[in-house]
Amino acid sequence: MTARTRTGILVAVALLAVAALIAVIVPRLRTPGPRPDFQLPVACGETWILGTYPGHDDYDIDFFPSSGSAWGRPIHASYAGTVVEAGVNGTLGSRTPDNPKGPHGTGAGYWVKIDHGGLWETQYLHMLEPPLVSEGDQVTQGQQLGRIGSTGKSGAPHLHYEQRAAGRKMEAHFAGQPAGITTDDREYSVEAKSQNCPPGPAS
């Protein structure tokens, strides 16, 4: 390999690195649009426990039902949008309703990310099985995305949920109210009732 070839390769690698850096930084410099009217990502009328713990990361929320088992509960879109990622993140592990203490995997497991426009996104992690939606699908608010499981790096069946604006995690709001899950400095939880309900009949 000649010196000129090596120089060309180094320049190409540097340009790719700069392009990747720009792709990450530029969206974060943009101002997000108004926050969509997000709803809880669970069934209409149900009460759920929203929690966090040290090391979970600020604003990340774990959803557990206030009664009954979490396994297989439906996960619903918080707001209408476009699916930008759906499938496997990391490794799945082998925790199932029949083997709840099996080896956990890594990352999000089965998951979905939705673009809601205005630089707002939501993420839904640790689904039981492959999502019911695919990349590029248009989803409506309340549409089922999958079912709660414990794939990826998960200690128990739950839904890990995030709201992001311009790539930054934000305190989640539901039905116009802040969720109350902010820092991960301690273990704590709140209860909330889902208003993610089908529209009523036209008057």
C-alpha positions as CSV (number, residue, x, y, z in Angstrom):
1,M,0.0,0.0,0.0
2,T,1.4,3.4,-1.0
3,A,1.6,6.4,1.2
4,R,-1.0,8.1,-1.0
5,T,-3.4,5.2,-0.6
6,R,-3.0,5.2,3.1
7,T,-3.6,8.9,3.2
8,G,-6.7,8.5,1.1
9,I,-8.1,5.8,3.4
10,L,-7.4,8.0,6.5
11,V,-9.2,11.0,4.9
12,A,-12.2,8.8,4.0
13,V,-12.4,7.4,7.5
14,A,-12.1,10.9,9.0
15,L,-14.9,12.2,6.7
16,L,-17.2,9.3,7.7
17,A,-16.5,10.1,11.4
18,V,-17.4,13.7,10.9
19,A,-20.6,12.9,9.0
20,A,-21.6,10.5,11.8
21,L,-21.0,13.1,14.4
22,I,-23.0,15.7,12.5
23,A,-25.9,13.2,12.1
24,V,-26.0,12.9,15.9
25,I,-25.4,16.5,16.9
26,V,-27.5,18.5,14.4
27,P,-30.9,17.1,15.4
28,R,-30.1,17.8,19.1
29,L,-29.5,21.5,18.2
30,R,-32.9,21.8,16.6
31,T,-35.9,22.9,18.7
32,P,-38.6,20.3,19.1
33,G,-42.2,21.2,18.3
34,P,-45.0,21.2,20.8
35,R,-45.3,18.1,22.9
36,P,-47.9,15.6,21.5
37,D,-50.8,14.7,23.8
38,F,-49.2,11.5,24.9
39,Q,-51.2,8.9,26.8
40,L,-50.2,6.0,28.9
41,P,-49.0,3.1,26.7
42,V,-51.4,0.7,28.3
43,A,-55.1,-0.3,28.1
44,C,-57.8,2.3,28.6
45,G,-59.0,2.6,32.2
46,E,-56.3,0.5,33.8
47,T,-54.2,1.7,36.7
48,W,-50.5,1.1,36.5
49,I,-47.4,1.6,38.7
50,L,-44.7,3.7,37.1
51,G,-41.3,3.3,38.7
52,T,-37.6,3.8,38.5
53,Y,-34.5,2.9,40.6
54,P,-30.8,3.9,40.9
55,G,-28.9,3.4,37.7
56,H,-32.1,3.2,35.6
57,D,-31.3,6.6,33.9
58,D,-33.2,9.8,34.4
59,Y,-36.7,9.9,33.0
60,D,-36.8,6.1,32.1
61,I,-40.1,4.5,33.3
62,D,-40.8,0.9,34.1
63,F,-44.5,0.0,33.9
64,F,-46.0,-2.7,36.1
65,P,-49.8,-3.4,36.5
66,S,-51.3,-2.5,39.8
67,S,-52.9,-6.0,39.9
68,G,-52.4,-9.2,38.1
69,S,-49.5,-10.5,36.1
70,A,-47.6,-8.3,33.6
71,W,-46.9,-11.1,31.2
72,G,-48.6,-10.7,27.9
73,R,-50.4,-7.4,28.7
74,P,-51.0,-5.3,25.6
75,I,-48.7,-2.4,24.8
76,H,-50.4,0.6,23.1
77,A,-49.0,3.5,21.1
78,S,-48.9,6.7,23.2
79,Y,-49.6,8.8,20.2
80,A,-50.0,8.5,16.5
81,G,-46.8,8.4,14.4
82,T,-44.5,6.4,12.2
83,V,-42.6,3.3,13.3
84,V,-38.9,4.0,12.7
85,E,-37.5,0.8,14.4
86,A,-39.1,-2.5,15.3
87,G,-37.5,-5.8,16.0
88,V,-34.6,-6.9,18.2
89,N,-32.1,-4.7,20.0
90,G,-29.3,-6.6,21.7
91,T,-30.1,-10.2,22.5
92,L,-33.4,-11.7,23.6
93,G,-32.4,-14.1,26.5
94,S,-34.8,-16.8,27.4
95,R,-37.2,-15.4,30.0
96,T,-40.7,-16.5,29.3
97,P,-43.9,-16.9,31.3
98,D,-43.0,-20.6,31.6
99,N,-39.3,-19.9,32.5
100,P,-39.4,-16.5,34.2
101,K,-36.0,-16.9,35.9
102,G,-34.2,-18.0,32.7
103,P,-31.1,-16.2,31.5
104,H,-31.7,-12.6,30.6
105,G,-30.4,-11.1,27.4
106,T,-28.9,-7.7,26.5
107,G,-30.3,-4.3,25.4
108,A,-33.9,-3.7,24.7
109,G,-34.9,-7.2,23.4
110,Y,-38.0,-6.9,21.3
111,W,-38.8,-3.2,21.0
112,V,-40.4,-0.4,19.0
113,K,-39.5,3.2,18.4
114,I,-42.1,5.7,17.0
115,D,-41.5,9.1,15.4
116,H,-44.4,11.4,16.3
117,G,-43.2,14.4,14.3
118,G,-41.7,17.7,15.7
119,L,-38.6,15.7,16.8
120,W,-40.6,13.7,19.4
121,E,-40.2,10.0,19.8
122,T,-41.3,7.2,22.1
123,Q,-39.7,3.9,22.8
124,Y,-41.2,0.6,24.1
125,L,-38.8,-2.1,25.3
126,H,-38.7,-5.8,26.5
127,M,-41.7,-7.1,24.5
128,L,-42.6,-10.7,24.9
129,E,-42.5,-11.5,21.2
130,P,-41.8,-9.8,17.9
131,P,-43.7,-6.5,17.6
132,L,-47.1,-6.4,15.8
133,V,-45.8,-3.4,13.7
134,S,-42.9,-3.0,11.3
135,E,-40.6,-0.2,10.3
136,G,-42.5,2.4,8.1
137,D,-45.9,1.5,9.5
138,Q,-48.2,4.4,10.4
139,V,-49.8,3.8,13.8
140,T,-52.7,5.4,15.5
141,Q,-52.9,6.4,19.2
142,G,-53.9,3.4,21.2
143,Q,-52.9,0.9,18.5
144,Q,-51.4,-2.3,20.0
145,L,-47.7,-2.6,19.3
146,G,-47.0,-5.8,21.1
147,R,-47.2,-7.5,24.5
148,I,-45.3,-7.1,27.7
149,G,-42.5,-9.5,28.3
150,S,-38.9,-9.7,29.7
151,T,-36.6,-9.9,26.6
152,G,-33.3,-8.2,26.6
153,K,-31.7,-7.0,29.8
154,S,-34.8,-7.3,32.0
155,G,-35.1,-8.7,35.5
156,A,-38.9,-9.2,35.4
157,P,-41.8,-8.7,33.0
158,H,-42.5,-5.0,32.5
159,L,-42.6,-2.3,29.9
160,H,-39.6,0.1,29.8
161,Y,-40.8,3.3,28.2
162,E,-39.2,6.6,27.2
163,Q,-40.3,9.9,25.7
164,R,-37.5,11.8,23.7
165,A,-37.4,15.3,22.2
166,A,-34.6,16.0,19.6
167,G,-32.9,12.9,20.8
168,R,-32.9,13.9,24.5
169,K,-34.8,12.0,27.2
170,M,-37.6,14.1,28.7
171,E,-39.9,13.7,31.7
172,A,-42.8,11.8,30.3
173,H,-46.2,13.6,30.3
174,F,-49.5,11.7,30.0
175,A,-52.8,13.3,29.3
176,G,-51.1,16.7,29.7
177,Q,-49.6,16.0,33.1
178,P,-46.0,15.2,34.1
179,A,-45.5,11.6,35.1
180,G,-43.4,12.4,38.2
181,I,-40.6,10.1,37.3
182,T,-37.6,12.3,36.9
183,T,-34.2,11.4,38.4
184,D,-32.9,7.8,39.1
185,D,-31.4,8.9,42.4
186,R,-33.6,6.5,44.4
187,E,-36.2,3.8,44.0
188,Y,-39.7,5.2,43.9
189,S,-43.0,4.9,42.0
190,V,-46.3,6.6,41.2
191,E,-49.7,5.3,40.1
192,A,-51.5,6.5,37.0
193,K,-54.8,5.6,35.3
194,S,-54.7,5.2,31.5
195,Q,-56.8,7.6,29.4
196,N,-55.5,5.9,26.2
197,C,-59.1,5.2,25.1
198,P,-60.8,5.0,21.7
199,P,-62.6,8.1,20.6
200,G,-66.2,8.3,21.7
201,P,-69.1,8.4,19.2
202,A,-69.5,11.6,17.3
203,S,-72.1,13.9,18.8
